[in-house]
Amino acid sequence: MNALPQLQAIFEKLKSGYHISLEDGLLHGRLMENFDEYAEYFEGLGLKLIRHERDFFYFEPTERETISAYLPKVAVFAYVLIDHIASQGQPIEETIMTATFSLRALHHFSLDSYRSHLRQVGLNEPDDLRDVVLYLSRIGWAKFVGIEEFRFLRPFYRIFERCLELSKLSDQRAADISPEGHSVLGVMEGDHLDA
């Protein structure tokens, strides 16, 4: 079993919270070819290897305390981006998963309601968004394609789908709830992303 190819490199990436996806080339290929063997090996170490339906891999967190301090920031960052794209009438999934975004061109601080959500998680100015994208890059959810430009990778689907649900819920409840009474984090509470 310890003859699994690229075992050490795969273990080190996954143990750090990284999500291995198609962009990881050889490591992703090895996991695709031998998922059951890797899962069995890691299970022996007390780690659960997850293969997402969109063909990326990560370790299931072992305890709720392992939730990253960045998860609320990521949730609000993603929600605002999705909500803005939806309000522009653009195809949400296609835009999010294929477009290249510029940090300087993000609309996160363009509306009072967005700024309110961002302040709740300590994102107070546009430069704070860079830290969120750097974090997404460290865990394999995004990739910089220039100094200011980035794009999302498949593992971003872990939060994208929840934010899309929230955006739809927000649209449905907009007439009944004031911006102050609606919290992005409230809907994300209890979520088991643990990125």
Backbone torsions as a table, in degrees:
resi	resn	phi	psi	omega
1	MET	NA	-34.3	-179.0
2	ASN	-74.2	4.5	176.1
3	ALA	-92.5	11.7	178.7
4	LEU	-62.0	131.4	-177.8
5	PRO	-66.6	139.4	176.7
6	GLN	61.3	23.4	-175.0
7	LEU	-57.5	-48.9	-177.1
8	GLN	-63.3	-44.9	-179.7
9	ALA	-63.9	-41.9	178.7
10	ILE	-63.8	-46.4	-179.4
11	PHE	-59.9	-47.3	-177.7
12	GLU	-61.7	-41.7	178.4
13	LYS	-63.7	-52.7	-175.4
14	LEU	-65.5	-38.3	-177.9
15	LYS	-65.0	-27.2	179.4
16	SER	-81.0	0.5	-179.1
17	GLY	95.4	1.9	-178.7
18	TYR	-72.1	148.8	176.0
19	HIS	-109.0	121.4	-178.2
20	ILE	-88.0	124.6	-178.7
21	SER	-132.8	-175.9	-176.0
22	LEU	-50.4	-36.0	-179.5
23	GLU	-63.4	-15.2	-179.1
24	ASP	-89.1	10.8	170.8
25	GLY	49.8	-110.9	-173.3
26	LEU	-59.1	-43.3	-178.8
27	LEU	-62.9	-42.2	177.8
28	HIS	-64.2	-43.6	179.5
29	GLY	-59.6	-42.5	178.9
30	ARG	-63.1	-42.8	179.4
31	LEU	-67.3	-37.4	177.8
32	MET	-63.5	-41.6	-176.3
33	GLU	-74.0	-34.3	-170.2
34	ASN	-128.8	37.2	-173.8
35	PHE	-54.3	-48.1	-176.0
36	ASP	-59.9	-40.3	-179.8
37	GLU	-67.0	-43.0	177.7
38	TYR	-65.3	-43.4	-179.2
39	ALA	-59.8	-42.8	179.3
40	GLU	-64.6	-43.7	179.9
41	TYR	-61.2	-49.3	-177.6
42	PHE	-68.0	-31.2	176.8
43	GLU	-61.0	-36.9	176.6
44	GLY	-63.1	-21.8	177.5
45	LEU	-95.2	2.7	-179.3
46	GLY	83.4	20.2	-178.9
47	LEU	-116.7	138.3	178.9
48	LYS	-104.7	115.7	177.5
49	LEU	-84.7	126.8	-179.5
50	ILE	-107.7	133.8	170.9
51	ARG	-110.1	108.4	-179.8
52	HIS	-68.9	152.6	-179.6
53	GLU	-59.9	-18.2	178.5
54	ARG	-97.0	20.7	173.5
55	ASP	60.8	51.3	164.3
56	PHE	-131.5	164.3	-168.8
57	PHE	-129.2	146.8	176.7
58	TYR	-161.7	164.4	174.1
59	PHE	-88.9	134.7	173.2
60	GLU	-68.2	131.8	178.4
61	PRO	-60.7	145.3	-177.0
62	THR	-88.4	-26.0	-179.1
63	GLU	-141.2	149.6	177.7
64	ARG	-62.0	-26.2	-179.1
65	GLU	-66.3	-13.3	-177.5
66	THR	-82.9	4.3	-179.3
67	ILE	-60.3	130.1	178.8
68	SER	-67.5	142.0	175.2
69	ALA	-63.7	-17.6	-179.4
70	TYR	-82.1	-16.6	-174.9
71	LEU	-56.5	-45.9	177.2
72	PRO	-61.4	-36.8	178.8
73	LYS	-66.5	-41.6	178.6
74	VAL	-64.1	-42.5	-178.7
75	ALA	-61.0	-46.1	-179.0
76	VAL	-70.5	-42.2	177.2
77	PHE	-54.9	-49.0	-178.6
78	ALA	-66.9	-42.7	-179.4
79	TYR	-59.3	-47.5	-178.5
80	VAL	-62.5	-43.5	179.6
81	LEU	-61.2	-46.6	-179.8
82	ILE	-64.8	-43.6	-179.9
83	ASP	-62.9	-41.5	179.4
84	HIS	-64.1	-44.9	179.6
85	ILE	-61.9	-42.3	178.8
86	ALA	-62.3	-41.2	-178.5
87	SER	-68.4	-19.5	177.1
88	GLN	-86.9	-4.7	179.2
89	GLY	78.1	15.1	179.5
90	GLN	-84.8	153.7	175.8
91	PRO	-67.0	116.9	-168.9
92	ILE	-63.9	-58.7	-175.1
93	GLU	-61.9	-46.7	-179.4
94	GLU	-59.5	-43.8	-179.3
95	THR	-65.4	-49.9	-177.5
96	ILE	-60.6	-45.3	-170.3
97	MET	-90.4	-5.2	179.2
98	THR	-123.6	-20.3	-175.1
99	ALA	-80.1	157.7	169.3
100	THR	-103.3	130.2	-177.2
101	PHE	-108.0	147.2	174.8
102	SER	-104.9	130.9	177.8
103	LEU	-55.7	-39.7	-176.5
104	ARG	-72.8	-19.1	-176.8
105	ALA	-100.8	3.0	179.5
106	LEU	-66.6	146.6	-175.8
107	HIS	-101.1	21.0	-174.2
108	HIS	-61.5	-27.3	-178.0
109	PHE	-108.3	18.7	-175.7
110	SER	-83.8	-20.5	-178.8
111	LEU	-125.4	148.0	177.7
112	ASP	-58.9	-41.0	-179.1
113	SER	-63.7	-40.0	176.7
114	TYR	-63.4	-46.9	-179.3
115	ARG	-60.0	-38.0	178.8
116	SER	-62.0	-47.1	178.1
117	HIS	-61.3	-43.9	-177.9
118	LEU	-64.7	-41.0	179.5
119	ARG	-62.9	-32.6	-180.0
120	GLN	-59.1	-26.0	-177.7
121	VAL	-113.9	14.9	175.0
122	GLY	81.9	18.1	174.7
123	LEU	-99.7	98.3	-170.0
124	ASN	-105.4	-14.5	-179.4
125	GLU	-149.7	161.2	-176.4
126	PRO	-55.3	-34.1	179.6
127	ASP	-64.2	-23.8	177.8
128	ASP	-65.6	-24.4	-179.5
129	LEU	-67.1	-30.0	177.6
130	ARG	-58.6	-41.7	179.6
131	ASP	-61.9	-37.2	178.3
132	VAL	-64.7	-46.2	-179.1
133	VAL	-67.5	-35.3	175.2
134	LEU	-61.7	-42.2	177.0
135	TYR	-62.2	-46.0	178.5
136	LEU	-58.9	-36.4	177.6
137	SER	-67.0	-40.7	-179.6
138	ARG	-65.0	-29.6	-178.5
139	ILE	-100.1	5.3	175.6
140	GLY	82.9	20.2	179.4
141	TRP	-96.7	-16.8	-180.0
142	ALA	-148.2	166.5	-179.0
143	LYS	-144.2	130.3	174.0
144	PHE	-73.9	136.7	177.7
145	VAL	-120.9	18.5	179.3
146	GLY	174.7	-173.5	-179.2
147	ILE	-70.3	-40.2	-177.1
148	GLU	-111.1	-9.2	-173.6
149	GLU	-104.6	147.3	177.9
150	PHE	-148.8	164.4	173.6
151	ARG	-140.5	157.4	-179.0
152	PHE	-88.0	147.9	176.5
153	LEU	-107.1	168.2	-175.4
154	ARG	-51.2	-39.3	180.0
155	PRO	-59.7	-16.6	176.6
156	PHE	-61.8	-20.2	177.4
157	TYR	-58.2	-24.0	179.9
158	ARG	-57.8	-35.8	179.3
159	ILE	-105.7	-26.5	-178.8
160	PHE	-54.8	-47.5	-176.4
161	GLU	-63.6	-37.6	178.1
162	ARG	-69.4	-40.0	178.8
163	CYS	-66.9	-35.3	177.6
164	LEU	-63.8	-42.0	175.9
165	GLU	-61.2	-41.9	179.6
166	LEU	-64.8	-40.9	178.9
167	SER	-61.6	-42.2	178.2
168	LYS	-65.6	-41.5	177.8
169	LEU	-62.6	-41.1	179.4
170	SER	-60.9	-43.0	178.4
171	ASP	-62.5	-40.9	-178.1
172	GLN	-68.8	-33.4	-174.8
173	ARG	-99.3	-0.3	-173.7
174	ALA	-55.4	-37.2	-177.3
175	ALA	-73.8	-23.6	-174.6
176	ASP	-99.0	-17.3	-171.5
177	ILE	-127.1	134.6	176.4
178	SER	-75.7	158.6	177.9
179	PRO	-56.7	-33.5	-179.3
180	GLU	-70.9	-27.4	-176.3
181	GLY	-88.8	-6.3	-176.6
182	HIS	-110.5	123.0	-177.4
183	SER	-119.9	126.7	175.3
184	VAL	-60.3	-42.0	-177.3
185	LEU	-65.7	-32.1	178.7
186	GLY	-60.5	-38.9	179.2
187	VAL	-74.4	-31.9	-179.0
188	MET	-78.3	-16.5	-179.7
189	GLU	-57.5	139.3	-179.9
190	GLY	82.7	-3.0	178.1
191	ASP	-70.1	142.5	-176.2
192	HIS	-108.0	42.4	178.2
193	LEU	-72.5	-45.9	178.1
194	ASP	45.9	46.3	-178.1
195	ALA	-71.5	NA	NA
